[in-house]
Amino acid sequence: MDVTKPAQATIVSLQYCPGYRKPMTVVEEIEFFANLGMNNDAHARANSERQVLMIEEETLKALKLQPGAVKENITTSGIELMKLASGTRLQAGKDVVVEITKPCSLCSRMEEIRPGLLNELAGRRGMLAKVIAGGVVRQGDLIQIVERKP
């Protein structure tokens, strides 16, 4: 009898933005701060609903893009982020908890990456989140739903 465990969702890549319109910096691990965002990220803002952007590796692969290409902070595998409702909480690694706030809006900067990418990303641009509990997250850490909203 073949008993297999369901696949676990993981963090495959972490990136932060060092400055306005600068390329993302890929890191093995990074610290998250509650109600602020990621360490060294130019977009970290208190009380913002846009502290973290997450996208599925599966989406990037389908579009032939590398992690960080669409300015996401967390690239995941094995979790359908776009199906999660606002208010859903995810645990990343041992300590970090983020809360989904809304889907990321499409912006014209995607056309700078590749002509036509704006349309290709429709409905799968990724999800924005705010940091509820801080800590360190590493590539390869698990990411799981800890509180689901309908």
N, CA, C and O of each residue as an XYZ file, in Angstrom:
600
protein
N       0.846     -1.181      0.000
C       0.000      0.000      0.000
C       0.886      1.238      0.000
O       1.777      1.374      0.839
N       0.638      2.134     -0.941
C       1.439      3.349     -1.062
C       0.765      4.478     -0.298
O      -0.274      4.992     -0.713
N       1.359      4.851      0.806
C       0.825      5.952      1.600
C       1.760      7.140      1.403
O       2.932      7.098      1.775
N       1.219      8.191      0.815
C       2.050      9.375      0.592
C       1.507     10.549      1.382
O       0.300     10.719      1.550
N       2.438     11.343      1.855
C       2.075     12.553      2.574
C       1.705     13.635      1.571
O       2.320     13.731      0.509
N       0.704     14.452      1.896
C       0.420     15.557      0.990
C       1.634     16.493      0.937
O       2.353     16.661      1.921
N       1.834     17.081     -0.208
C       2.963     18.004     -0.357
C       2.792     19.182      0.593
O       1.685     19.683      0.793
N       3.899     19.612      1.169
C       3.861     20.766      2.056
C       4.284     21.998      1.276
O       5.172     21.940      0.425
N       3.639     23.106      1.577
C       3.979     24.363      0.919
C       5.269     24.908      1.520
O       5.482     24.854      2.731
N       6.118     25.431      0.653
C       7.405     25.955      1.106
C       7.690     27.328      0.511
O       7.064     27.766     -0.454
N       8.657     27.979      1.127
C       9.182     29.243      0.620
C      10.409     28.899     -0.210
O      11.393     28.373      0.308
N      10.342     29.199     -1.495
C      11.451     28.835     -2.380
C      12.420     29.986     -2.615
O      13.563     29.765     -3.014
N      11.968     31.213     -2.371
C      12.859     32.354     -2.558
C      12.376     33.543     -1.737
O      11.177     33.737     -1.535
N      13.335     34.332     -1.270
C      13.063     35.551     -0.501
C      13.822     36.698     -1.153
O      14.991     36.555     -1.511
N      13.156     37.827     -1.303
C      13.773     38.993     -1.906
C      13.311     40.255     -1.190
O      12.205     40.300     -0.650
N      14.157     41.278     -1.186
C      13.720     42.582     -0.698
C      14.155     43.644     -1.700
O      15.064     43.428     -2.501
N      13.496     44.784     -1.641
C      13.803     45.885     -2.543
C      14.694     46.882     -1.802
O      14.250     47.487     -0.826
N      15.943     47.066     -2.246
C      16.858     47.962     -1.541
C      16.593     49.443     -1.793
O      17.122     50.289     -1.071
N      15.792     49.773     -2.793
C      15.492     51.172     -3.083
C      14.543     51.298     -4.253
O      14.339     50.351     -5.013
N      13.975     52.461     -4.387
C      12.995     52.746     -5.429
C      13.518     52.353     -6.804
O      14.568     52.823     -7.243
N      12.764     51.480     -7.479
C      13.048     50.999     -8.832
C      14.377     50.267     -8.975
O      14.905     50.139    -10.080
N      14.911     49.792     -7.868
C      16.148     49.004     -7.918
C      15.785     47.525     -8.022
O      14.696     47.125     -7.611
N      16.698     46.701     -8.574
C      16.432     45.261     -8.653
C      16.302     44.649     -7.258
O      16.918     45.112     -6.299
N      15.502     43.619     -7.174
C      15.326     42.912     -5.906
C      16.633     42.227     -5.518
O      17.394     41.775     -6.374
N      16.876     42.160     -4.210
C      18.041     41.463     -3.673
C      17.575     40.133     -3.104
O      16.743     40.103     -2.197
N      18.102     39.038     -3.624
C      17.738     37.697     -3.156
C      18.572     37.376     -1.926
O      19.782     37.603     -1.913
N      17.918     36.843     -0.884
C      18.606     36.479      0.358
C      18.200     35.074      0.786
O      17.124     34.593      0.431
N      19.067     34.426      1.548
C      18.768     33.084      2.081
C      17.799     33.173      3.256
O      16.979     32.280      3.469
N      17.906     34.263      4.014
C      17.015     34.483      5.157
C      16.858     35.976      5.362
O      17.703     36.770      4.948
N      15.756     36.347      6.012
C      15.516     37.762      6.280
C      14.598     37.895      7.487
O      13.784     37.017      7.771
N      14.749     39.008      8.186
C      13.925     39.262      9.361
C      12.691     40.067      8.972
O      12.756     41.010      8.183
N      11.571     39.664      9.549
C      10.305     40.363      9.377
C       9.968     41.052     10.694
O      10.237     40.518     11.770
N       9.378     42.242     10.600
C       8.991     43.001     11.779
C       7.485     43.211     11.774
O       6.908     43.623     10.768
N       6.848     42.919     12.922
C       5.399     43.072     13.038
C       4.998     44.499     12.691
O       5.648     45.461     13.100
N       3.923     44.616     11.937
C       3.330     45.884     11.532
C       4.299     46.799     10.783
O       4.123     48.017     10.780
N       5.320     46.222     10.148
C       6.275     47.040      9.406
C       6.636     46.418      8.058
O       6.493     47.054      7.013
N       7.103     45.172      8.091
C       7.518     44.523      6.853
C       8.849     43.824      7.011
O       9.172     43.309      8.082
N       9.618     43.810      5.935
C      10.885     43.082      5.905
C      12.061     44.015      6.168
O      12.044     45.181      5.771
N      13.075     43.493      6.836
C      14.298     44.237      7.094
C      14.910     44.711      5.773
O      14.990     43.949      4.810
N      15.329     45.947      5.738
C      15.996     46.567      4.580
C      15.109     46.783      3.360
O      15.598     47.253      2.332
N      13.828     46.457      3.438
C      12.964     46.623      2.274
C      12.493     48.074      2.171
O      11.981     48.643      3.135
N      12.673     48.655      1.002
C      12.312     50.055      0.787
C      10.815     50.306      0.943
O      10.394     51.447      1.136
N      10.015     49.257      0.861
C       8.568     49.418      0.950
C       8.017     49.116      2.346
O       6.801     49.102      2.539
N       8.893     48.876      3.313
C       8.438     48.616      4.686
C       7.796     49.893      5.233
O       8.424     50.952      5.261
N       6.548     49.781      5.663
C       5.807     50.921      6.198
C       4.878     50.437      7.307
O       4.177     49.436      7.159
N       4.888     51.162      8.413
C       3.965     50.842      9.505
C       2.531     51.036      9.018
O       2.235     51.959      8.259
N       1.659     50.156      9.469
C       0.221     50.218      9.195
C      -0.156     50.053      7.724
O      -1.295     50.334      7.351
N       0.766     49.609      6.891
C       0.476     49.428      5.471
C      -0.128     48.048      5.212
O       0.198     47.076      5.893
N      -1.000     47.982      4.228
C      -1.556     46.698      3.788
C      -0.682     46.065      2.713
O      -1.002     44.996      2.194
N       0.433     46.735      2.378
C       1.308     46.294      1.291
C       2.720     46.004      1.800
O       3.694     46.293      1.104
N       2.845     45.445      2.989
C       4.162     45.207      3.586
C       4.923     44.073      2.916
O       6.153     44.091      2.867
N       4.197     43.086      2.400
C       4.821     41.906      1.794
C       4.011     41.506      0.561
O       2.781     41.505      0.589
N       4.716     41.167     -0.519
C       4.065     40.638     -1.717
C       4.520     39.200     -1.909
O       5.715     38.906     -1.903
N       3.548     38.308     -2.080
C       3.836     36.886     -2.278
C       3.266     36.433     -3.618
O       2.190     36.864     -4.033
N       4.008     35.556     -4.283
C       3.525     34.975     -5.535
C       3.943     33.508     -5.576
O       4.905     33.103     -4.923
N       3.213     32.734     -6.344
C       3.474     31.299     -6.460
C       4.574     31.027     -7.489
O       4.564     31.589     -8.585
N       5.509     30.171     -7.129
C       6.561     29.754     -8.055
C       5.946     29.155     -9.320
O       6.472     29.324    -10.420
N       4.840     28.465     -9.150
C       4.174     27.833    -10.282
C       3.767     28.880    -11.332
O       3.863     28.633    -12.534
N       3.317     30.041    -10.866
C       2.965     31.134    -11.776
C       4.198     31.648    -12.501
O       4.176     31.840    -13.717
N       5.273     31.871    -11.752
C       6.507     32.368    -12.369
C       7.030     31.397    -13.425
O       7.445     31.809    -14.508
N       7.005     30.103    -13.098
C       7.489     29.103    -14.060
C       6.642     29.104    -15.329
O       7.175     29.021    -16.435
N       5.326     29.199    -15.168
C       4.436     29.217    -16.330
C       4.721     30.422    -17.232
O       4.531     30.362    -18.447
N       5.179     31.511    -16.618
C       5.482     32.733    -17.370
C       6.961     32.841    -17.737
O       7.401     33.836    -18.313
N       7.721     31.790    -17.392
C       9.167     31.749    -17.663
C       9.902     32.935    -17.029
O      10.717     33.600    -17.669
N       9.588     33.177    -15.748
C      10.214     34.249    -14.975
C      10.957     33.673    -13.779
O      10.605     32.606    -13.277
N      11.967     34.370    -13.333
C      12.735     33.971    -12.158
C      12.122     34.593    -10.903
O      11.469     35.632    -10.992
N      12.322     33.971     -9.724
C      11.867     34.589     -8.479
C      12.411     36.012     -8.347
O      13.579     36.279     -8.630
N      11.536     36.913     -7.912
C      11.898     38.313     -7.738
C      11.629     39.168     -8.960
O      11.661     40.396     -8.879
N      11.364     38.534    -10.090
C      11.186     39.282    -11.346
C      10.011     40.247    -11.299
O      10.074     41.328    -11.885
N       8.941     39.868    -10.607
C       7.765     40.737    -10.550
C       7.690     41.480     -9.216
O       6.623     41.913     -8.782
N       8.858     41.613     -8.580
C       9.035     42.420     -7.361
C       8.377     41.825     -6.126
O       8.062     42.544     -5.178
N       8.170     40.508     -6.133
C       7.613     39.872     -4.940
C       8.694     39.695     -3.879
O       9.884     39.611     -4.186
N       8.252     39.642     -2.626
C       9.165     39.411     -1.503
C       9.311     37.934     -1.184
O      10.391     37.467     -0.825
N       8.208     37.204     -1.319
C       8.207     35.778     -0.993
C       7.691     35.007     -2.201
O       6.614     35.295     -2.724
N       8.470     34.029     -2.633
C       8.039     33.127     -3.696
C       7.737     31.788     -3.031
O       8.595     31.210     -2.364
N       6.511     31.300     -3.217
C       6.080     30.065     -2.558
C       5.909     28.941     -3.567
O       5.855     29.169     -4.775
N       5.826     27.727     -3.047
C       5.507     26.567     -3.865
C       4.534     25.692     -3.085
O       4.715     25.460     -1.890
N       3.503     25.210     -3.768
C       2.583     24.273     -3.136
C       1.417     24.891     -2.399
O       0.719     24.190     -1.667
N       1.182     26.187     -2.568
C       0.035     26.838     -1.931
C      -0.582     27.789     -2.954
O       0.125     28.569     -3.593
N      -1.892     27.720     -3.103
C      -2.585     28.564     -4.076
C      -2.958     29.888     -3.417
O      -4.063     30.054     -2.900
N      -2.031     30.806     -3.448
C      -2.200     32.090     -2.775
C      -3.395     32.874     -3.301
O      -4.118     33.501     -2.527
N      -3.603     32.842     -4.602
C      -4.660     33.652     -5.207
C      -6.061     33.197     -4.795
O      -7.033     33.920     -5.013
N      -6.171     32.023     -4.209
C      -7.474     31.525     -3.746
C      -7.746     31.886     -2.286
O      -8.821     31.589     -1.765
N      -6.776     32.528     -1.622
C      -6.941     32.864     -0.212
C      -7.682     34.190     -0.056
O      -7.410     35.156     -0.767
N      -8.618     34.216      0.882
C      -9.401     35.422      1.132
C      -8.628     36.396      2.015
O      -7.761     36.000      2.793
N      -8.960     37.669      1.877
C      -8.396     38.682      2.767
C      -8.691     38.291      4.203
O      -9.788     37.826      4.513
N      -7.719     38.478      5.075
C      -7.876     38.105      6.480
C      -7.297     36.744      6.809
O      -7.108     36.422      7.982
N      -7.009     35.929      5.787
C      -6.385     34.626      6.012
C      -4.971     34.845      6.526
O      -4.232     35.679      6.003
N      -4.602     34.092      7.550
C      -3.260     34.221      8.126
C      -2.404     33.011      7.780
O      -2.857     31.868      7.822
N      -1.153     33.299      7.436
C      -0.179     32.273      7.084
C       1.005     32.360      8.026
O       1.453     33.448      8.389
N       1.503     31.198      8.415
C       2.734     31.144      9.204
C       3.872     30.780      8.264
O       3.801     29.794      7.530
N       4.922     31.594      8.300
C       6.112     31.357      7.488
C       7.261     31.043      8.430
O       7.614     31.861      9.280
N       7.844     29.865      8.284
C       8.889     29.465      9.215
C       8.289     29.191     10.579
O       7.126     28.801     10.690
N       9.090     29.399     11.626
C       8.631     29.083     12.984
C       7.817     30.188     13.632
O       6.923     29.907     14.431
N       8.110     31.447     13.303
C       7.536     32.546     14.073
C       6.717     33.562     13.296
O       5.800     34.169     13.849
N       7.027     33.754     12.045
C       6.413     34.849     11.292
C       4.977     34.502     10.898
O       4.696     33.405     10.416
N       4.084     35.459     11.114
C       2.693     35.328     10.681
C       2.360     36.560      9.843
O       2.585     37.694     10.264
N       1.819     36.313      8.646
C       1.357     37.401      7.792
C      -0.129     37.213      7.544
O      -0.642     36.094      7.565
N      -0.809     38.320      7.311
C      -2.243     38.285      7.028
C      -2.484     38.826      5.625
O      -2.069     39.937      5.294
N      -3.154     38.031      4.811
C      -3.489     38.445      3.451
C      -4.384     39.679      3.524
O      -5.368     39.699      4.263
N      -4.033     40.713      2.749
C      -4.862     41.917      2.724
C      -5.662     42.034      1.429
O      -6.850     42.354      1.451
N      -4.996     41.770      0.292
C      -5.687     41.892     -0.998
C      -4.774     41.416     -2.119
O      -3.563     41.285     -1.941
N      -5.381     41.158     -3.287
C      -4.543     40.836     -4.447
C      -3.747     42.075     -4.859
O      -4.212     43.204     -4.702
N      -2.569     41.854     -5.377
C      -1.743     42.959     -5.862
C      -2.301     43.442     -7.198
O      -2.606     42.641     -8.082
N      -2.429     44.737     -7.329
C      -2.917     45.324     -8.579
C      -1.861     45.220     -9.667
O      -0.660     45.262     -9.400
N      -2.324     45.088    -10.869
C      -1.412     45.102    -12.010
C      -0.915     46.529    -12.219
O      -1.673     47.486    -12.064
N       0.355     46.664    -12.570
C       0.886     47.995    -12.851
C       1.688     47.959    -14.145
O       2.174     46.910    -14.567
N       1.813     49.122    -14.758
C       2.472     49.215    -16.062
C       3.947     48.833    -16.008
O       4.548     48.569    -17.049
N       4.538     48.798    -14.825
C       5.953     48.406    -14.720
C       6.181     46.965    -15.173
O       7.297     46.594    -15.537
N       5.133     46.163    -15.151
C       5.279     44.785    -15.613
C       5.643     44.762    -17.100
O       6.320     43.843    -17.562
N       5.196     45.767    -17.840
C       5.532     45.855    -19.266
C       7.014     46.157    -19.471
O       7.574     45.841    -20.520
N       7.653     46.772    -18.463
C       9.096     47.039    -18.546
C       9.892     45.738    -18.433
O      10.995     45.625    -18.969
N       9.322     44.764    -17.734
C       9.983     43.464    -17.585
C       9.925     42.710    -18.913
O      10.916     42.157    -19.389
N       8.711     42.711    -19.494
C       8.529     42.034    -20.779
C       7.223     42.517    -21.401
O       6.184     42.496    -20.740
N       7.256     42.949    -22.650
C       6.009     43.353    -23.300
C       4.983     42.215    -23.247
O       5.290     41.061    -23.548
N       3.762     42.575    -22.856
C       2.689     41.591    -22.764
C       2.529     40.974    -21.384
O       1.530     40.306    -21.115
N       3.511     41.194    -20.501
C       3.454     40.567    -19.173
C       2.276     41.075    -18.353
O       1.704     40.325    -17.562
N       1.913     42.321    -18.530
C       0.778     42.882    -17.797
C      -0.468     42.030    -18.014
O      -1.157     41.681    -17.056
N      -0.753     41.701    -19.247
C      -1.926     40.866    -19.550
C      -1.732     39.431    -19.080
O      -2.680     38.799    -18.614
N      -0.513     38.912    -19.198
C      -0.237     37.536    -18.774
C      -0.446     37.351    -17.272
O      -0.802     36.262    -16.821
N      -0.224     38.417    -16.497
C      -0.345     38.335    -15.038
C      -1.764     38.571    -14.524
O      -2.005     38.460    -13.322
N      -2.692     38.890    -15.399
C      -4.065     39.170    -14.971
C      -4.606     38.012    -14.131
O      -4.610     36.860    -14.565
N      -5.057     38.340    -12.932
C      -5.625     37.342    -12.034
C      -4.618     36.491    -11.295
O      -5.001     35.572    -10.571
N      -3.325     36.780    -11.464
C      -2.316     35.981    -10.767
C      -1.060     36.784    -10.422
O       0.050     36.252    -10.431
N      -1.251     38.061    -10.121
C      -0.146     38.971     -9.809
C       0.457     38.709     -8.435
O       1.574     39.144     -8.154
N      -0.273     38.004     -7.580
C       0.211     37.727     -6.231
C      -0.671     38.380     -5.188
O      -1.574     39.153     -5.509
N      -0.397     38.057     -3.935
C      -1.196     38.578     -2.832
C      -0.339     39.449     -1.927
O       0.812     39.130     -1.632
N      -0.930     40.553     -1.497
C      -0.279     41.443     -0.543
C      -0.655     41.019      0.866
O      -1.717     40.439      1.095
N       0.232     41.318      1.805
C      -0.017     40.933      3.195
C       0.649     41.924      4.134
O       1.554     42.667      3.753
N       0.173     41.913      5.372
C       0.825     42.688      6.430
C       1.403     41.703      7.437
O       0.902     40.590      7.591
N       2.460     42.124      8.118
C       3.141     41.253      9.072
C       2.468     41.383     10.436
O       2.386     42.476     10.998
N       1.989     40.259     10.959
C       1.321     40.216     12.261
C       2.322     39.882     13.363
O       2.311     40.508     14.424
N       3.179     38.908     13.119
C       4.212     38.499     14.091
C       5.545     38.404     13.359
O       5.636     37.810     12.285
N       6.571     38.994     13.950
C       7.885     39.030     13.321
C       8.743     37.822     13.638
O       8.361     36.944     14.411
N       9.909     37.802     13.022
C      10.869     36.724     13.203
C      11.691     36.562     11.940
O      11.633     37.399     11.040
N      12.447     35.496     11.876
C      13.306     35.234     10.721
C      12.697     34.128      9.861
O      12.220     33.116     10.376
N      12.721     34.336      8.556
C      12.256     33.337      7.594
C      13.435     32.979      6.700
O      14.231     33.839      6.322
N      13.532     31.694      6.367
C      14.620     31.186      5.526
C      14.056     30.497      4.287
O      12.947     29.964      4.305
N      14.836     30.519      3.221
C      14.465     29.734      2.050
C      14.318     28.281      2.487
O      15.136     27.771      3.252
N      13.283     27.626      2.004
C      13.030     26.236      2.365
C      12.091     26.064      3.537
O      11.605     24.959      3.782
N      11.820     27.150      4.278
C      10.873     27.063      5.394
C       9.480     26.719      4.878
O       9.131     27.005      3.732
N       8.699     26.100      5.753
C       7.302     25.818      5.430
C       6.484     27.093      5.526
O       6.815     28.001      6.288
N       5.414     27.152      4.748
C       4.420     28.217      4.866
C       3.069     27.524      4.901
O       2.757     26.704      4.037
N       2.264     27.860      5.912
C       0.995     27.156      6.077
C      -0.091     28.088      6.584
O       0.174     29.086      7.254
N      -1.313     27.733      6.246
C      -2.464     28.504      6.707
C      -2.686     28.202      8.178
O      -2.764     27.039      8.575
N      -2.787     29.253      8.990
C      -3.065     29.060     10.415
C      -4.445     29.587     10.793
O      -4.991     29.221     11.833
N      -5.002     30.443      9.951
C      -6.360     30.937     10.177
C      -6.958     31.279      8.821
O      -6.481     32.177      8.128
N      -7.997     30.560      8.456
C      -8.594     30.744      7.126
C      -9.857     31.592      7.235
O     -10.680     31.400      8.129
N      -9.988     32.528      6.310
C     -11.209     33.326      6.199
C     -11.986     32.824      4.988
O     -11.395     32.461      3.971
N     -13.310     32.807      5.101
C     -14.127     32.318      3.974
C     -14.086     33.263      2.779
O     -14.718     32.995      1.758
